[in-house]
C-alpha cells in the first residue's frame, strides 16, 4: 500500500475520492485474481472468476484514467457504463449490475455521505437480483446483499464514510465465510465462494481509499489478444472454392437412399455436413462444382434455402479489410440491415471458427473457455451484422449472461439462444431456418440443442476436491454433460471412460473436434477408441484447434 501524506479521513466522498477508491478496487482485484481463481471449485483452466472480475473492473479503471470527473455521480456513471460494456463471465456481469444500480442512485450527486453510499449499494444489489433468473445463496449476491444491509444499518447510526464502509466490509467477510455452508458444491469442496471473495477485495480496497492509501497494480500480464491473421495463408491455398448450402425437401415417392447422396457429395469436395430427418436433408459442402451438388440434390426432392459463397473472394476481402478502420473505444459502427436474420457465435479455435462460418455464422467472436469475451465484444459483432434480427450463440454457460446484456443495449432485435457448449451451438445453427418466424426458430434451435450430448476432455489446472473426487494438478479430466466422470494420469484411460459412457445411449452421428495440442499418433489411438464403442454411428473427426480442451465430442 502507498499512503498519501496529509490526506484526511472524509465523511463524504467527491468525484476525486470515489475515482481513487475505484482505481484501488481495480488494482486489488487484478493483484489478487489468481487467489480468487483458485477458489473456483472446478479445476478446469477456463476463464475463471478472478480473471473475469478483474477484466470487468479494469475496464472501468481504464475509463476513469482517461477522465477527470468532478462529482461522485459522474464517477459512478463512468464506472457503470464501462463495466457493463466490459463485463465478462457471470461474475463480471453481476459485478457490473451491482455498480449499475449504485450509479443509478448516485446520479447527479456531487458528493455522497455514508447514508447515500449505503443506499446506492442497496440499489445495486436490487439491480443484480432482478437480472438473475434464479439467484442462489452462497454467492456474490448473498455477500453483497448482507453487506449492503449492514451498511444501511451502520449509516443510520453514524453516517461517517469510514465507519459505514468498515461495517460493510466486516459483514461481507462474515457472509463470505458462511458461503461454504450455504452452497452444497462449496460445502463438498470446503471452500468459500470466489465471487464473494472478489467482492470483499473490492470493498476492502475502497475502504483503503477512504483511509488515504493508494493500491498500485503489480500484475504485468498482457490484457489484449491479437486478432486472427487471415493473411497467413494465400487465396490460392483454398482447395475447394465454393461454400454450397441447401435443403432438400424429401419427396415421399422418391425412394433413393440418402447414403448415396452423402457419398456423392463427399466425393465432390470436403467439409461436408449432412443432417437428415424424415422430411428434409440439410447440406453444406465445399466444392469446386456447386452445380453438380445441386443437380444431385434435385434427384431427391425440391430445394430451398440455397446459398453459394465464393470463399476465395471472401478470403481476399478479409485480408484487405484486416487492420483498416479500427473500432475505437466508445465508438459504434452499426451495419444497415440487408436481410432479416444474422448469426453471431462465440468460440475459440480456428477450426471451430471455420465450421461456424461455413454453416452460416455472420460473425464469430473469438473467446470461450480460456478467455470469456466481454459484453462489448459481443455487441460490436451484433452491430457489424447486417441484419434486422441477430441470433447469438454463446456456446458457454459463462458467456450467456454477458450476451443477454446486449438485448437492451442493441438497436437491433437480439435473441440469445442459450447454447452451453460448442456441439450445442453447431446443432442449433444447423437447425436454423431463415424462412421461420423468430419464435419458431428459437423453439426449433432449442429443440435441436437439447438432443445433443457433449463430452469434453481437458486437464486440471490445480489440485481440487470436486464431487468427492480428489483431483491433482495435471490430471486428465473427462466431462460428460458438465459432470466429471473420470480423472486420471492417463489421457487415454480417461477418454475410454468418457466414450464408453457416451456410447451407452444410441447415437447416429458422433463428431469429435480435436484441439491444437493433439498429436497425430494420439489421434489414431483415439479414433480406434471411438470406432470400438460407437459401432453403428457415423463418426467424423474435425480439427477444431481449440485450446484447453483436447477433445470436444458431440453425440446425437
ROTI-831308 format. One record per residue (C-alpha): x, y, z; residue in one letter; residue number from 1. Coordinates in nm, 3 decimals, always signed. Layout:
NODE       u       v       w voro volum
NODE       X       Y       Z    a   NUM
...
This chain:
NODE       u       v       w voro volum
NODE  +0.000  +0.000  +0.000    x     1
NODE  +0.111  +0.359  -0.062    x     2
NODE  -0.004  +0.612  +0.197    x     3
NODE  -0.090  +0.958  +0.072    x     4
NODE  +0.057  +1.201  +0.325    x     5
NODE  -0.160  +1.476  +0.457    x     6
NODE  -0.484  +1.321  +0.334    x     7
NODE  -0.762  +1.340  +0.594    x     8
NODE  -1.035  +1.089  +0.654    x     9
NODE  -1.352  +1.202  +0.480    x    10
NODE  -1.711  +1.195  +0.595    x    11
NODE  -1.822  +1.239  +0.235    x    12
NODE  -1.680  +1.137  -0.100    x    13
NODE  -1.648  +1.363  -0.403    x    14
NODE  -1.552  +1.269  -0.756    x    15
NODE  -1.176  +1.264  -0.697    x    16
NODE  -1.202  +1.039  -0.392    x    17
NODE  -1.451  +0.797  -0.545    x    18
NODE  -1.228  +0.774  -0.852    x    19
NODE  -0.933  +0.673  -0.634    x    20
NODE  -1.150  +0.422  -0.447    x    21
NODE  -1.245  +0.257  -0.776    x    22
NODE  -0.885  +0.259  -0.904    x    23
NODE  -0.788  +0.092  -0.575    x    24
NODE  -1.059  -0.169  -0.627    x    25
NODE  -0.943  -0.249  -0.981    x    26
NODE  -0.581  -0.280  -0.871    x    27
NODE  -0.669  -0.503  -0.576    x    28
NODE  -0.876  -0.743  -0.787    x    29
NODE  -0.607  -0.761  -1.054    x    30
NODE  -0.337  -0.824  -0.793    x    31
NODE  -0.545  -1.096  -0.624    x    32
NODE  -0.711  -1.253  -0.926    x    33
NODE  -0.510  -1.576  -0.914    x    34
NODE  -0.600  -1.627  -0.549    x    35
NODE  -0.966  -1.571  -0.643    x    36
NODE  -0.933  -1.809  -0.939    x    37
NODE  -0.803  -2.084  -0.714    x    38
NODE  -1.123  -2.072  -0.508    x    39
NODE  -1.317  -2.198  -0.811    x    40
NODE  -1.429  -2.549  -0.727    x    41
NODE  -1.395  -2.693  -1.077    x    42
NODE  -1.022  -2.702  -1.162    x    43
NODE  -1.055  -2.667  -1.541    x    44
NODE  -0.838  -2.378  -1.672    x    45
NODE  -1.134  -2.178  -1.802    x    46
NODE  -1.183  -1.801  -1.789    x    47
NODE  -1.211  -1.802  -1.410    x    48
NODE  -1.390  -1.576  -1.163    x    49
NODE  -1.088  -1.368  -1.066    x    50
NODE  -0.989  -1.314  -1.428    x    51
NODE  -1.343  -1.215  -1.530    x    52
NODE  -1.392  -0.978  -1.236    x    53
NODE  -1.052  -0.820  -1.296    x    54
NODE  -1.112  -0.759  -1.666    x    55
NODE  -1.457  -0.617  -1.590    x    56
NODE  -1.347  -0.368  -1.325    x    57
NODE  -1.026  -0.284  -1.510    x    58
NODE  -1.244  -0.161  -1.798    x    59
NODE  -1.384  +0.095  -1.552    x    60
NODE  -1.035  +0.187  -1.428    x    61
NODE  -0.919  +0.248  -1.784    x    62
NODE  -1.210  +0.485  -1.850    x    63
NODE  -1.150  +0.669  -1.523    x    64
NODE  -0.781  +0.709  -1.602    x    65
NODE  -0.875  +0.893  -1.923    x    66
NODE  -1.114  +1.134  -1.747    x    67
NODE  -1.128  +1.380  -1.458    x    68
NODE  -1.488  +1.371  -1.332    x    69
NODE  -1.573  +1.628  -1.067    x    70
NODE  -1.870  +1.468  -0.894    x    71
NODE  -1.933  +1.133  -0.728    x    72
NODE  -2.230  +1.080  -0.958    x    73
NODE  -2.017  +1.132  -1.269    x    74
NODE  -1.758  +0.882  -1.147    x    75
NODE  -2.025  +0.623  -1.070    x    76
NODE  -2.179  +0.675  -1.414    x    77
NODE  -1.844  +0.625  -1.592    x    78
NODE  -1.776  +0.314  -1.385    x    79
NODE  -2.118  +0.162  -1.452    x    80
NODE  -2.113  +0.219  -1.827    x    81
NODE  -1.758  +0.087  -1.866    x    82
NODE  -1.829  -0.220  -1.654    x    83
NODE  -2.149  -0.307  -1.840    x    84
NODE  -1.960  -0.292  -2.171    x    85
NODE  -1.656  -0.473  -2.034    x    86
NODE  -1.842  -0.739  -1.834    x    87
NODE  -1.701  -1.090  -1.880    x    88
NODE  -1.843  -1.411  -1.743    x    89
NODE  -2.128  -1.443  -1.495    x    90
NODE  -1.924  -1.292  -1.211    x    91
NODE  -1.830  -0.991  -1.423    x    92
NODE  -2.188  -0.934  -1.535    x    93
NODE  -2.319  -0.950  -1.177    x    94
NODE  -2.045  -0.709  -1.067    x    95
NODE  -2.143  -0.468  -1.344    x    96
NODE  -2.509  -0.488  -1.238    x    97
NODE  -2.415  -0.406  -0.879    x    98
NODE  -2.240  -0.090  -0.992    x    99
NODE  -2.512  -0.002  -1.243    x   100
NODE  -2.763  +0.021  -0.956    x   101
NODE  -2.500  +0.202  -0.747    x   102
NODE  -2.462  +0.464  -1.022    x   103
NODE  -2.837  +0.499  -1.065    x   104
NODE  -2.876  +0.606  -0.702    x   105
NODE  -2.579  +0.847  -0.705    x   106
NODE  -2.684  +1.013  -1.032    x   107
NODE  -2.642  +1.394  -1.020    x   108
NODE  -2.493  +1.382  -0.669    x   109
NODE  -2.180  +1.599  -0.637    x   110
NODE  -2.082  +1.427  -0.311    x   111
NODE  -2.214  +1.133  -0.112    x   112
NODE  -2.213  +1.063  +0.261    x   113
NODE  -2.236  +0.724  +0.429    x   114
NODE  -2.615  +0.713  +0.401    x   115
NODE  -2.605  +0.774  +0.026    x   116
NODE  -2.324  +0.521  -0.022    x   117
NODE  -2.516  +0.252  +0.167    x   118
NODE  -2.840  +0.326  -0.018    x   119
NODE  -2.653  +0.314  -0.352    x   120
NODE  -2.510  -0.025  -0.264    x   121
NODE  -2.860  -0.150  -0.179    x   122
NODE  -2.984  -0.020  -0.515    x   123
NODE  -2.702  -0.215  -0.680    x   124
NODE  -2.798  -0.536  -0.502    x   125
NODE  -3.160  -0.496  -0.612    x   126
NODE  -3.047  -0.439  -0.971    x   127
NODE  -2.838  -0.756  -0.968    x   128
NODE  -3.109  -0.972  -0.811    x   129
NODE  -3.365  -0.856  -1.068    x   130
NODE  -3.138  -0.959  -1.354    x   131
NODE  -3.053  -1.308  -1.228    x   132
NODE  -3.323  -1.561  -1.314    x   133
NODE  -3.260  -1.800  -1.023    x   134
NODE  -3.040  -1.629  -0.763    x   135
NODE  -2.860  -1.884  -0.548    x   136
NODE  -2.749  -1.841  -0.188    x   137
NODE  -2.382  -1.866  -0.102    x   138
NODE  -2.267  -1.646  -0.390    x   139
NODE  -2.157  -1.287  -0.456    x   140
NODE  -2.526  -1.197  -0.448    x   141
NODE  -2.558  -1.315  -0.088    x   142
NODE  -2.239  -1.140  +0.022    x   143
NODE  -2.337  -0.811  -0.142    x   144
NODE  -2.695  -0.823  -0.009    x   145
NODE  -2.600  -0.885  +0.354    x   146
NODE  -2.316  -0.635  +0.350    x   147
NODE  -2.533  -0.363  +0.192    x   148
NODE  -2.793  -0.420  +0.463    x   149
NODE  -2.519  -0.385  +0.726    x   150
NODE  -2.403  -0.062  +0.560    x   151
NODE  -2.755  +0.082  +0.577    x   152
NODE  -2.783  -0.009  +0.944    x   153
NODE  -2.442  +0.144  +1.019    x   154
NODE  -2.528  +0.463  +0.827    x   155
NODE  -2.841  +0.511  +1.039    x   156
NODE  -2.617  +0.510  +1.348    x   157
NODE  -2.322  +0.708  +1.212    x   158
NODE  -2.306  +0.843  +0.852    x   159
NODE  -1.926  +0.883  +0.861    x   160
NODE  -1.798  +0.718  +0.544    x   161
NODE  -1.516  +0.515  +0.701    x   162
NODE  -1.749  +0.374  +0.966    x   163
NODE  -2.008  +0.273  +0.706    x   164
NODE  -1.764  +0.100  +0.473    x   165
NODE  -1.580  -0.066  +0.764    x   166
NODE  -1.913  -0.208  +0.883    x   167
NODE  -1.994  -0.320  +0.530    x   168
NODE  -1.659  -0.498  +0.496    x   169
NODE  -1.697  -0.672  +0.831    x   170
NODE  -2.041  -0.802  +0.729    x   171
NODE  -1.918  -0.902  +0.382    x   172
NODE  -1.633  -1.108  +0.527    x   173
NODE  -1.870  -1.276  +0.773    x   174
NODE  -2.114  -1.356  +0.492    x   175
NODE  -1.828  -1.485  +0.278    x   176
NODE  -1.716  -1.731  +0.547    x   177
NODE  -2.073  -1.864  +0.562    x   178
NODE  -2.100  -1.928  +0.186    x   179
NODE  -1.933  -2.265  +0.241    x   180
NODE  -2.239  -2.366  +0.447    x   181
NODE  -2.497  -2.231  +0.203    x   182
NODE  -2.383  -2.382  -0.125    x   183
NODE  -2.368  -2.765  -0.145    x   184
NODE  -2.090  -2.759  -0.403    x   185
NODE  -1.877  -2.528  -0.188    x   186
NODE  -1.952  -2.742  +0.117    x   187
NODE  -1.824  -3.057  -0.056    x   188
NODE  -1.506  -2.880  -0.160    x   189
NODE  -1.464  -2.696  +0.170    x   190
NODE  -1.406  -2.354  +0.009    x   191
NODE  -1.568  -2.011  +0.017    x   192
NODE  -1.730  -1.851  -0.289    x   193
NODE  -1.486  -1.699  -0.538    x   194
NODE  -1.718  -1.418  -0.650    x   195
NODE  -1.795  -1.329  -0.290    x   196
NODE  -1.423  -1.313  -0.218    x   197
NODE  -1.375  -1.078  -0.512    x   198
NODE  -1.649  -0.852  -0.377    x   199
NODE  -1.475  -0.841  -0.035    x   200
NODE  -1.148  -0.748  -0.207    x   201
NODE  -1.327  -0.457  -0.375    x   202
NODE  -1.488  -0.323  -0.056    x   203
NODE  -1.159  -0.350  +0.135    x   204
NODE  -0.977  -0.160  -0.141    x   205
NODE  -1.243  +0.113  -0.140    x   206
NODE  -1.201  +0.143  +0.236    x   207
NODE  -0.825  +0.184  +0.190    x   208
NODE  -0.903  +0.469  -0.050    x   209
NODE  -1.108  +0.643  +0.218    x   210
NODE  -0.815  +0.598  +0.457    x   211
NODE  -0.576  +0.767  +0.215    x   212
NODE  -0.395  +0.464  +0.071    x   213
NODE  -0.326  +0.400  -0.296    x   214
NODE  -0.303  +0.040  -0.419    x   215
NODE  -0.067  +0.004  -0.718    x   216
NODE  -0.112  -0.250  -0.993    x   217
NODE  +0.156  -0.517  -0.956    x   218
NODE  +0.046  -0.758  -1.229    x   219
NODE  +0.221  -0.725  -1.562    x   220
NODE  +0.006  -0.972  -1.755    x   221
NODE  -0.098  -0.867  -2.102    x   222
NODE  -0.462  -0.769  -2.130    x   223
NODE  -0.515  -0.782  -2.502    x   224
NODE  -0.531  -1.054  -2.759    x   225
NODE  -0.437  -1.032  -3.124    x   226
NODE  -0.697  -1.079  -3.392    x   227
NODE  -0.681  -1.369  -3.633    x   228
NODE  -0.441  -1.310  -3.921    x   229
NODE  -0.618  -1.407  -4.242    x   230
NODE  -0.309  -1.313  -4.445    x   231
NODE  -0.112  -1.606  -4.302    x   232
NODE  -0.223  -1.821  -4.597    x   233
NODE  -0.285  -1.729  -4.957    x   234
NODE  -0.609  -1.737  -5.152    x   235
NODE  -0.459  -1.999  -5.383    x   236
NODE  -0.431  -2.238  -5.086    x   237
NODE  -0.810  -2.278  -5.075    x   238
NODE  -0.863  -2.618  -5.241    x   239
NODE  -1.241  -2.602  -5.288    x   240
NODE  -1.368  -2.257  -5.372    x   241
NODE  -1.745  -2.262  -5.322    x   242
NODE  -1.926  -2.298  -4.991    x   243
NODE  -2.253  -2.459  -5.100    x   244
NODE  -2.559  -2.496  -4.881    x   245
NODE  -2.916  -2.607  -4.950    x   246
NODE  -3.207  -2.800  -4.802    x   247
NODE  -3.361  -3.097  -4.983    x   248
NODE  -3.733  -3.137  -4.915    x   249
NODE  -3.769  -3.514  -4.950    x   250
NODE  -4.050  -3.635  -5.173    x   251
NODE  -4.232  -3.944  -5.040    x   252
NODE  -4.242  -4.110  -5.382    x   253
NODE  -3.866  -4.099  -5.431    x   254
NODE  -3.711  -4.398  -5.254    x   255
NODE  -3.347  -4.312  -5.316    x   256
NODE  -3.118  -4.385  -5.020    x   257
NODE  -2.975  -4.067  -4.863    x   258
NODE  -2.646  -4.252  -4.804    x   259
NODE  -2.579  -4.242  -5.178    x   260
NODE  -2.629  -3.865  -5.183    x   261
NODE  -2.393  -3.829  -4.888    x   262
NODE  -2.125  -4.038  -5.060    x   263
NODE  -2.161  -3.843  -5.385    x   264
NODE  -2.130  -3.504  -5.216    x   265
NODE  -1.831  -3.627  -5.018    x   266
NODE  -1.659  -3.714  -5.345    x   267
NODE  -1.713  -3.358  -5.476    x   268
NODE  -1.518  -3.177  -5.205    x   269
NODE  -1.471  -3.152  -4.831    x   270
NODE  -1.622  -3.007  -4.509    x   271
NODE  -1.943  -3.199  -4.572    x   272
NODE  -2.218  -3.152  -4.315    x   273
NODE  -2.516  -3.376  -4.390    x   274
NODE  -2.813  -3.365  -4.150    x   275
NODE  -3.129  -3.560  -4.227    x   276
NODE  -3.465  -3.629  -4.070    x   277
NODE  -3.791  -3.770  -4.203    x   278
NODE  -3.875  -3.469  -4.420    x   279
NODE  -3.556  -3.283  -4.513    x   280
NODE  -3.183  -3.311  -4.562    x   281
NODE  -2.972  -3.006  -4.473    x   282
NODE  -2.649  -2.998  -4.672    x   283
NODE  -2.327  -2.799  -4.651    x   284
NODE  -2.023  -2.881  -4.866    x   285
NODE  -1.711  -2.711  -5.004    x   286
NODE  -1.672  -2.792  -5.371    x   287
NODE  -1.540  -2.653  -5.699    x   288
NODE  -1.862  -2.750  -5.879    x   289
NODE  -2.171  -2.643  -5.682    x   290
NODE  -2.388  -2.712  -5.986    x   291
NODE  -2.321  -3.085  -5.959    x   292
NODE  -2.410  -3.083  -5.590    x   293
NODE  -2.739  -2.905  -5.658    x   294
NODE  -2.826  -3.126  -5.956    x   295
NODE  -2.772  -3.440  -5.749    x   296
NODE  -2.982  -3.297  -5.465    x   297
NODE  -3.272  -3.240  -5.704    x   298
NODE  -3.295  -3.617  -5.758    x   299
NODE  -3.418  -3.649  -5.400    x   300
NODE  -3.668  -3.364  -5.385    x   301
NODE  -3.723  -2.991  -5.419    x   302
NODE  -3.456  -2.749  -5.294    x   303
NODE  -3.487  -2.447  -5.063    x   304
NODE  -3.252  -2.212  -4.875    x   305
NODE  -2.982  -2.237  -5.143    x   306
NODE  -2.665  -2.037  -5.074    x   307
NODE  -2.335  -2.039  -5.263    x   308
NODE  -2.037  -1.829  -5.149    x   309
NODE  -1.708  -1.785  -5.330    x   310
NODE  -1.463  -1.849  -5.046    x   311
NODE  -1.162  -1.724  -5.243    x   312
NODE  -1.328  -1.385  -5.283    x   313
NODE  -1.430  -1.384  -4.915    x   314
NODE  -1.072  -1.459  -4.809    x   315
NODE  -0.930  -1.182  -5.025    x   316
NODE  -1.179  -0.935  -4.877    x   317
NODE  -1.087  -1.037  -4.522    x   318
NODE  -0.717  -0.990  -4.589    x   319
NODE  -0.779  -0.647  -4.739    x   320
NODE  -1.004  -0.537  -4.453    x   321
NODE  -0.777  -0.660  -4.172    x   322
NODE  -0.619  -0.368  -3.986    x   323
NODE  -0.827  -0.100  -4.156    x   324
NODE  -1.076  +0.131  -3.983    x   325
NODE  -1.027  +0.004  -3.626    x   326
NODE  -1.321  +0.039  -3.390    x   327
NODE  -1.209  +0.281  -3.120    x   328
NODE  -1.327  +0.255  -2.757    x   329
NODE  -1.666  +0.414  -2.713    x   330
NODE  -1.746  +0.417  -3.085    x   331
NODE  -2.003  +0.202  -3.262    x   332
NODE  -2.045  +0.126  -3.629    x   333
NODE  -2.388  -0.026  -3.683    x   334
NODE  -2.438  -0.209  -4.012    x   335
NODE  -2.759  -0.136  -4.202    x   336
NODE  -2.986  -0.440  -4.235    x   337
NODE  -2.953  -0.628  -4.564    x   338
NODE  -3.150  -0.934  -4.455    x   339
NODE  -3.390  -1.050  -4.187    x   340
NODE  -3.160  -1.275  -3.982    x   341
NODE  -2.796  -1.270  -3.882    x   342
NODE  -2.595  -1.507  -3.663    x   343
NODE  -2.324  -1.422  -3.407    x   344
NODE  -2.144  -1.708  -3.237    x   345
NODE  -1.863  -1.736  -2.982    x   346
NODE  -1.582  -1.989  -3.000    x   347
NODE  -1.209  -2.048  -2.963    x   348
NODE  -1.003  -2.236  -3.220    x   349
NODE  -0.954  -2.161  -3.588    x   350
NODE  -1.105  -2.492  -3.700    x   351
NODE  -1.423  -2.445  -3.497    x   352
NODE  -1.442  -2.085  -3.613    x   353
NODE  -1.434  -2.203  -3.974    x   354
NODE  -1.707  -2.461  -3.909    x   355
NODE  -1.940  -2.194  -3.771    x   356
NODE  -1.861  -1.962  -4.061    x   357
NODE  -1.926  -2.243  -4.307    x   358
NODE  -2.269  -2.330  -4.168    x   359
NODE  -2.398  -1.976  -4.162    x   360
NODE  -2.249  -1.758  -3.887    x   361
NODE  -2.210  -1.396  -3.997    x   362
NODE  -1.969  -1.302  -3.718    x   363
NODE  -1.755  -1.518  -3.491    x   364
NODE  -1.640  -1.366  -3.161    x   365
NODE  -1.306  -1.508  -3.051    x   366
NODE  -1.332  -1.638  -2.697    x   367
NODE  -1.474  -1.909  -2.481    x   368
NODE  -1.302  -2.137  -2.236    x   369
NODE  -0.976  -1.958  -2.159    x   370
NODE  -1.095  -1.602  -2.216    x   371
NODE  -1.460  -1.503  -2.198    x   372
NODE  -1.547  -1.220  -2.439    x   373
NODE  -1.688  -0.901  -2.294    x   374
NODE  -2.040  -0.776  -2.350    x   375
NODE  -1.888  -0.507  -2.572    x   376
NODE  -1.708  -0.770  -2.784    x   377
NODE  -2.041  -0.940  -2.847    x   378
NODE  -2.225  -0.610  -2.901    x   379
NODE  -1.975  -0.500  -3.167    x   380
NODE  -2.025  -0.828  -3.351    x   381
NODE  -2.401  -0.771  -3.338    x   382
NODE  -2.351  -0.414  -3.464    x   383
NODE  -2.143  -0.542  -3.756    x   384
NODE  -2.404  -0.798  -3.862    x   385
NODE  -2.618  -0.655  -4.148    x   386
NODE  -2.949  -0.795  -4.028    x   387
NODE  -3.269  -0.686  -3.854    x   388
NODE  -3.269  -0.979  -3.608    x   389
NODE  -2.943  -1.115  -3.471    x   390
NODE  -2.930  -1.457  -3.304    x   391
NODE  -2.639  -1.502  -3.061    x   392
NODE  -2.494  -1.843  -2.972    x   393
NODE  -2.269  -1.807  -2.663    x   394
NODE  -2.160  -2.175  -2.660    x   395
NODE  -2.052  -2.149  -2.296    x   396
NODE  -2.266  -2.120  -1.983    x   397
NODE  -2.036  -1.848  -1.850    x   398
NODE  -2.098  -1.626  -2.154    x   399
NODE  -2.478  -1.641  -2.167    x   400
NODE  -2.533  -1.355  -1.919    x   401
NODE  -2.285  -1.129  -2.100    x   402
NODE  -2.465  -1.198  -2.428    x   403
NODE  -2.806  -1.127  -2.272    x   404
NODE  -2.692  -0.778  -2.169    x   405
NODE  -2.675  -0.693  -2.540    x   406
NODE  -3.052  -0.737  -2.579    x   407
NODE  -3.124  -0.399  -2.420    x   408
NODE  -2.806  -0.232  -2.550    x   409
NODE  -2.852  -0.303  -2.921    x   410
NODE  -3.071  -0.113  -3.167    x   411
NODE  -3.128  -0.444  -3.345    x   412
NODE  -3.357  -0.720  -3.223    x   413
NODE  -3.129  -0.964  -3.040    x   414
NODE  -3.220  -1.321  -2.947    x   415
NODE  -2.980  -1.522  -2.731    x   416
NODE  -3.000  -1.898  -2.785    x   417
NODE  -2.854  -2.034  -2.457    x   418
NODE  -2.605  -2.282  -2.601    x   419
NODE  -2.364  -2.401  -2.332    x   420
NODE  -2.119  -2.597  -2.548    x   421
NODE  -1.971  -2.589  -2.897    x   422
NODE  -2.163  -2.905  -3.004    x   423
NODE  -2.488  -2.745  -2.889    x   424
NODE  -2.403  -2.434  -3.089    x   425
NODE  -2.333  -2.632  -3.406    x   426
NODE  -2.657  -2.830  -3.377    x   427
NODE  -2.861  -2.519  -3.300    x   428
NODE  -2.720  -2.336  -3.602    x   429
NODE  -2.785  -2.632  -3.830    x   430
NODE  -3.148  -2.625  -3.715    x   431
NODE  -3.184  -2.255  -3.801    x   432
NODE  -3.426  -2.185  -4.087    x   433
NODE  -3.437  -1.833  -4.239    x   434
NODE  -3.794  -1.895  -4.353    x   435
NODE  -3.930  -1.931  -4.000    x   436
NODE  -4.051  -1.660  -3.762    x   437
NODE  -3.820  -1.571  -3.469    x   438
NODE  -4.010  -1.764  -3.202    x   439
NODE  -4.036  -2.066  -3.430    x   440
NODE  -3.664  -2.054  -3.493    x   441
NODE  -3.590  -2.025  -3.124    x   442
NODE  -3.809  -2.327  -3.048    x   443
NODE  -3.653  -2.532  -3.327    x   444
NODE  -3.297  -2.442  -3.226    x   445
NODE  -3.363  -2.513  -2.857    x   446
NODE  -3.510  -2.848  -2.953    x   447
NODE  -3.201  -2.930  -3.160    x   448
NODE  -2.951  -2.842  -2.889    x   449
NODE  -3.148  -3.043  -2.631    x   450
NODE  -3.081  -3.360  -2.830    x   451
NODE  -2.703  -3.318  -2.825    x   452
NODE  -2.483  -3.480  -2.564    x   453
NODE  -2.146  -3.315  -2.510    x   454
NODE  -1.828  -3.482  -2.391    x   455
NODE  -1.509  -3.290  -2.309    x   456
NODE  -1.150  -3.393  -2.241    x   457
NODE  -0.927  -3.143  -2.063    x   458
NODE  -0.682  -3.124  -1.772    x   459
NODE  -0.678  -2.999  -1.413    x   460
NODE  -0.514  -2.660  -1.363    x   461
NODE  -0.480  -2.708  -0.986    x   462
NODE  -0.538  -2.952  -0.701    x   463
NODE  -0.902  -2.977  -0.604    x   464
NODE  -1.165  -3.181  -0.426    x   465
NODE  -1.468  -3.194  -0.653    x   466
NODE  -1.783  -3.401  -0.601    x   467
NODE  -1.598  -3.637  -0.371    x   468
NODE  -1.310  -3.686  -0.617    x   469
NODE  -0.961  -3.575  -0.520    x   470
NODE  -0.804  -3.416  -0.828    x   471
NODE  -0.435  -3.344  -0.874    x   472
NODE  -0.293  -3.070  -1.094    x   473
NODE  -0.220  -3.216  -1.437    x   474
NODE  -0.481  -3.495  -1.417    x   475
NODE  -0.675  -3.555  -1.736    x   476
NODE  -1.046  -3.483  -1.685    x   477
NODE  -1.332  -3.648  -1.873    x   478
NODE  -1.654  -3.445  -1.852    x   479
NODE  -1.995  -3.558  -1.978    x   480
NODE  -2.280  -3.306  -1.985    x   481
NODE  -2.097  -3.092  -1.730    x   482
NODE  -2.038  -3.383  -1.490    x   483
NODE  -1.688  -3.503  -1.409    x   484
NODE  -1.689  -3.878  -1.476    x   485
NODE  -1.316  -3.956  -1.470    x   486
NODE  -0.983  -3.808  -1.370    x   487
NODE  -0.666  -3.999  -1.445    x   488
NODE  -0.295  -3.956  -1.511    x   489
NODE  -0.352  -4.132  -1.844    x   490
NODE  -0.541  -3.932  -2.105    x   491
NODE  -0.639  -4.246  -2.298    x   492
NODE  -0.779  -4.413  -1.985    x   493
NODE  -0.994  -4.111  -1.903    x   494
NODE  -1.105  -4.085  -2.266    x   495
NODE  -1.208  -4.451  -2.280    x   496
NODE  -1.434  -4.395  -1.981    x   497
NODE  -1.587  -4.089  -2.149    x   498
NODE  -1.651  -4.269  -2.476    x   499
NODE  -1.797  -4.578  -2.305    x   500
NODE  -2.039  -4.363  -2.107    x   501
NODE  -2.142  -4.164  -2.414    x   502
NODE  -2.197  -4.485  -2.613    x   503
NODE  -2.444  -4.621  -2.357    x   504
NODE  -2.713  -4.420  -2.536    x   505
NODE  -2.760  -4.492  -2.907    x   506
NODE  -2.626  -4.226  -3.143    x   507
NODE  -2.646  -4.188  -3.519    x   508
NODE  -2.383  -3.916  -3.555    x   509
NODE  -2.071  -3.853  -3.350    x   510
NODE  -1.847  -3.553  -3.418    x   511
NODE  -1.510  -3.510  -3.250    x   512
NODE  -1.340  -3.169  -3.258    x   513
NODE  -0.976  -3.221  -3.168    x   514
NODE  -0.769  -2.940  -3.021    x   515
NODE  -0.445  -2.770  -3.111    x   516
NODE  -0.241  -2.982  -2.869    x   517
NODE  -0.344  -3.320  -3.012    x   518
NODE  -0.059  -3.515  -3.171    x   519
NODE  -0.113  -3.719  -3.487    x   520
NODE  -0.022  -4.056  -3.333    x   521
NODE  -0.253  -3.990  -3.037    x   522
NODE  -0.537  -3.912  -3.274    x   523
NODE  -0.510  -4.255  -3.436    x   524
NODE  -0.544  -4.424  -3.096    x   525
NODE  -0.842  -4.204  -3.015    x   526
NODE  -1.014  -4.291  -3.344    x   527
NODE  -0.981  -4.659  -3.259    x   528
NODE  -1.148  -4.598  -2.920    x   529
NODE  -1.448  -4.428  -3.083    x   530
NODE  -1.482  -4.688  -3.358    x   531
NODE  -1.484  -4.968  -3.099    x   532
NODE  -1.760  -4.814  -2.886    x   533
NODE  -1.977  -4.639  -3.148    x   534
NODE  -2.018  -4.934  -3.387    x   535
NODE  -2.340  -4.814  -3.552    x   536
NODE  -2.274  -4.441  -3.565    x   537
NODE  -2.120  -4.223  -3.831    x   538
NODE  -1.806  -4.074  -3.674    x   539
NODE  -1.640  -3.756  -3.802    x   540
NODE  -1.313  -3.609  -3.675    x   541
NODE  -1.271  -3.237  -3.739    x   542
NODE  -0.974  -3.019  -3.650    x   543
NODE  -1.108  -2.760  -3.406    x   544
NODE  -0.780  -2.605  -3.295    x   545
NODE  -0.934  -2.516  -2.957    x   546
NODE  -0.712  -2.452  -2.654    x   547
NODE  -0.753  -2.627  -2.317    x   548
NODE  -0.988  -2.899  -2.442    x   549
NODE  -0.813  -3.184  -2.623    x   550
NODE  -1.145  -3.320  -2.750    x   551
NODE  -1.498  -3.183  -2.775    x   552
NODE  -1.741  -3.463  -2.856    x   553
NODE  -2.092  -3.430  -2.993    x   554
NODE  -2.329  -3.730  -2.997    x   555
NODE  -2.683  -3.720  -3.131    x   556
